[in-house]
Amino acid sequence: MPEIFPESRNLKAVIEAYDWTLYSLPAPQIGAEPLTWTEINDLVPRKEYEIGRKYILLPQPDKKKPLSEMFAASRRGSIIPVFRIPQGKKEFDLAASEKFPFGGYDFYFLSHIQFEAERVTTFGDPFLYAPYSSIIHLPRERTLDAFTCYFGTVKIENNGFPTFLRRKVVLN
């Protein structure tokens, strides 16, 4: 039986408060082709996150629209999941690289999350907001705290700068 990330339910609530969720990716195989949008449309949001698995951040499902259409709409609207950390005021022990500094914050753009035995790693696809392919390593026991404090979404404005989209997150 796979080991489950202990704070899965609360982490899911934080991410879904911003209308995004995590979908499990199949284990990579040598020579395997990338997923097609048809395969991505068949993905189902995960209720719990397994240690040793990699997940992709995509919009929450909509019964009226396929996932590919939801993702395309977020890209057209320039909506991107991020960690937004106040410059010089990092509250948690985390290692991060490829930040986009703006307005007193460091922005780290996210597209994937991998749960590991001792840590959780988030990273941004290099095409998400080039050239900032962010990577963050979080101690596993502080992951929920860090997501609650720093996770959100931004809208990239016409001037190329991010506007943080605020939401209220309530955990049980």
Sequence and secondary structure as in RCSB ss.txt:
>XXXX:A:sequence
MPEIFPESRNLKAVIEAYDWTLYSLPAPQIGAEPLTWTEINDLVPRKEYEIGRKYILLPQPDKKKPLSEMFAASR
RGSIIPVFRIPQGKKEFDLAASEKFPFGGYDFYFLSHIQFEAERVTTFGDPFLYAPYSSIIHLPRERTLDAFTCY
FGTVKIENNGFPTFLRRKVVLN
>XXXX:A:secstr
   B TTHHHHHHHHHTTTEEEEE     TT     HHHHHT  B SS BTT EEEEEE  BTTB HHHHHHHHH
HTTEEEEEEEETT   S  EEES EEETTEEEEE SEEEE SSEEEEE  TTTSTT   EEEEEGGGHHHHHHHH
EEEEEE TTS EEEE       
